[in-house]
Amino acid sequence: MSIATTDFGFVRGAAAVVPFAEHGERSVASKLIIAAFGFWVFLLSDVVMFSAFFATYAVLKDMTAGGPSGKDLFNISTVAIETGCLLASSFSCGMASLGARARADFMYYGGMIATALLGAAFLLLELRDFTTLIAQGAGPSRSAFLSAYFALVGCHGLHVTMGLLFLLTMMAQVHAKGYRADILRRILCFALFWHTLDIIWVGIFTVVYLMGVAR
């Protein structure tokens, strides 16, 4: 067995190096598992939070305090355009993820830019809806129904805003550091977050808007 002395005076041999290498590999694997587990806990906590908002809305949707209901306020055509923007952004986000894994700049950056533009269009339309309702005197303080509505839809809009910031950060990281393994994992986390927001919006579109107009 060959034995050598390191710069720090420790004895290093073939039998000593292997355990340290194995320990290092286990440490890296453990960190990856912890990071993945933590991100899934974050997503699940978001789902639980939105479930609470949905439950609150379901309880308060008829408490209009003599004011307008969803049937009086909601413009289903505008909301349908918002939904189309967000669902299309989910497709472009998937294309960006494939481009990142293939290390194809055109597909990655093109997909991310399309996702950002569609997400921004969704937010602008939603903000226009909010300002229109408030101008009509149907703000969150008008009734319990509107308080629950603004809380649920506004919280989703806030998450989309955070998602856009996440997206811009990932574009900057790829531009600065390339398609490293840790960057690819972060892109995957962003894609999971964005797709989760799309799924939640489908629930909002169905429960809040479609059922609200049908009443």
Long-range contacts (C-beta under 8 A, 24 or more apart in sequence): 32-185, 35-185, 39-189, 39-192, 43-192, 43-193, 43-196, 46-159, 46-196, 47-196, 47-200, 49-155, 50-152, 50-155, 50-156, 50-200, 50-203, 53-148, 53-151, 53-152, 53-155, 54-152, 54-203, 54-207, 56-148, 56-151, 56-152, 57-148, 57-149, 57-151, 57-152, 57-207, 57-208, 58-207, 59-148, 60-144, 60-145, 60-147, 60-148, 61-145, 61-148, 61-212, 62-145, 63-143, 63-144, 63-145, 64-143, 64-144, 64-145, 64-146, 65-142, 65-143, 65-144, 65-145, 66-143, 67-138, 67-142, 67-143, 67-145, 67-146, 68-136, 68-138, 69-145, 69-212, 69-215, 70-145, 70-149, 70-208, 70-209, 70-212, 70-213, 70-215, 71-212, 71-213, 71-214, 71-215, 73-133, 73-136, 73-138, 74-208, 74-209, 74-212, 74-213, 75-129, 76-209, 76-210, 76-213, 78-125, 78-128, 78-129, 79-129, 79-205, 79-209, 81-125, 82-122, 82-125, 82-126, 83-201, 83-202, 83-205, 85-118, 85-119, 85-121, 85-122, 85-125, 86-118, 86-119, 86-122, 86-160, 86-197, 86-198, 86-201, 87-198, 88-114, 88-118, 89-114, 89-115, 89-118, 89-119, 89-122, 89-194, 89-198, 90-194, 90-195, 90-198, 92-118, 93-190, 93-191, 93-194, 93-195, 94-191, 96-187, 96-191, 97-187, 97-188, 97-191, 100-174, 100-179, 100-183, 100-184, 100-187, 101-184, 103-179, 108-174, 109-171, 112-167, 112-170, 112-171, 115-167, 115-194, 116-164, 116-167, 116-168, 119-160, 119-163, 119-164, 119-167, 120-164, 122-160, 123-157, 123-160, 123-161, 123-164, 126-153, 126-157, 127-157, 130-154, 149-208, 152-204, 152-208, 153-204, 153-208, 156-197, 156-200, 156-201, 156-204, 159-197, 159-200, 160-197, 163-190, 163-193, 163-194, 163-197, 166-190, 166-193, 167-194
